[in-house]
Amino acid sequence: MRPVDLTAVSWRRSSYSNQDGGECVEVCDDFAAVVPVRDSKVPHGPVLVFRAGGWASFVSAVGERRP
């Protein structure tokens, strides 16, 4: 996978996040083929970049396990 330039992207915080600093992730919707993901508590830390299909499968699987 080629490197992704993340210098001027928009991040979206998880809807399950709260204002009390809860553990959550942020995702970037600026790319069609990949989904960058980072820890919202460490915005300048490492970023994981998933292929869009793999991320969609992960989100779907997690959603199926919620009560």
Summary of the structure (lengths in Angstrom):
residues: 67
radius of gyration: 12.5
end to end distance: 35.1
largest distance: 37.4
contacts: 131
relative contact order: 0.19
helix: 21%
strand: 27%
